[in-house]
Amino acid sequence: MAEQADVLVRGYGGYNTRWALFLLHHLFPLDSKKHQLATTIFFGANDAALLGRNSERQHVPVEEYKENLSKIVKHLKECSPTMLIVLISPPPIDEEGRMEYARATYGEKAMKLPERTNDMAGVYAQGCVELAEELGVRSINLWSKMQETDGWQKKYLSDGLHLTPQGNAVVFQEVVRVFKEAWLNAEEMPYDFPHHSQIDGQNPEKAFQQKCL
């Protein structure tokens, strides 16, 4: 999408949907004169951390998780009613991979039980997909999609939780697919400025008259 769109990435490591709400008006101010064409919302892996385990401070109950996502979606629609909004579910969890990582990193001090489980990640993924349907926005069930591939645990997850380059490629492919289904195709988007093939070397200003002069 070079020369066709500005892609803004706003990722906050370790955040859950509860904490993200504090940033919402800063990232998407209602009085902004710039309107986003599309936004993806990717939360759930941290919300699904289990109570009583190492990462319990990140835990958000699934119903609150859905309510927080709903608040984010409604705010974005208020920013721009025509914005394409895509909810992305949490990915699956490789519990043994999490334990292997903990033992390799912390040795004897490693956690005795994984702080996340794949079953619980699936609960949040289902909640994400159900909410998207209720709100009339599109969704990607990453939890289900990744588990369609044999050996997904090591192929898509580097430590049982975070995505490998191949895992990120799945996210990219799914986002592109959903965008195309919504008639947002990068190949068909207009360029913000003239393509170099349209610029006359002897009379370059002609190509820029409409947008720049």
KASUL-V719582 format. One record per pair of residues at least 6 apart in sequence whose C-alpha atoms are under 7 Angstrom apart, sorted by sequence separation. I is the first residue (numbers start at 0). GAP is how many residues later the second one is. D is the distance in whole Angstrom. If there is no record, write none. Layout:
BEGIN
{{I,GAP,D} {I,GAP,D}}
END
This chain:
BEGIN
{{48,6,6} {49,6,6} {76,6,7} {131,6,6} {145,6,6} {156,6,5} {157,6,5} {178,6,6} {48,7,6} {102,7,5} {131,7,6} {152,7,7} {155,7,6} {156,7,5} {50,8,7} {101,8,5} {155,8,5} {198,8,6} {48,9,6} {49,9,6} {101,9,7} {197,9,6} {48,10,5} {128,10,6} {155,10,6} {156,10,7} {46,11,6} {47,11,6} {154,11,7} {155,11,4} {45,12,6} {46,12,5} {47,12,7} {128,12,7} {45,13,6} {46,13,5} {193,13,6} {193,14,7} {98,15,6} {97,16,6} {124,16,6} {46,18,7} {124,18,6} {94,19,6} {121,21,6} {94,22,6} {94,23,7} {92,24,6} {93,24,7} {92,25,5} {16,26,7} {91,26,6} {15,27,7} {15,28,7} {92,28,7} {91,29,6} {15,30,5} {16,30,7} {14,31,7} {15,31,5} {89,31,6} {13,32,6} {139,34,7} {89,35,6} {88,36,5} {88,39,6} {86,41,7} {15,42,6} {34,45,6} {37,45,5} {38,45,6} {39,45,6} {40,45,6} {41,45,6} {43,45,6} {44,45,5} {86,45,7} {36,46,5} {37,46,4} {38,46,5} {39,46,5} {40,46,5} {41,46,5} {42,46,7} {43,46,5} {44,46,7} {35,47,6} {36,47,6} {37,47,6} {38,47,6} {39,47,6} {40,47,6} {41,47,6} {42,47,6} {16,48,6} {39,48,7} {29,49,5} {17,50,6} {16,51,6} {85,51,6} {86,51,6} {87,51,6} {88,51,6} {90,51,5} {91,51,5} {16,52,7} {84,52,6} {85,52,5} {86,52,5} {87,52,5} {88,52,5} {89,52,6} {90,52,4} {84,53,6} {85,53,5} {86,53,6} {87,53,6} {88,53,6} {89,53,6} {87,54,7} {88,54,7} {100,58,6} {93,59,6} {54,60,6} {53,61,6} {65,61,7} {97,61,6} {52,62,5} {61,62,6} {65,62,7} {96,62,5} {97,62,5} {96,63,4} {97,63,7} {49,65,6} {65,65,7} {94,65,6} {48,66,6} {49,66,6} {93,66,4} {48,67,5} {92,67,6} {93,67,7} {47,68,7} {92,68,6} {47,72,6} {47,73,6} {44,76,7} {47,76,7} {43,80,6} {0,185,6} {3,185,6} {3,186,6} {3,187,5} {2,188,6} {3,188,5} {2,189,6}}
END
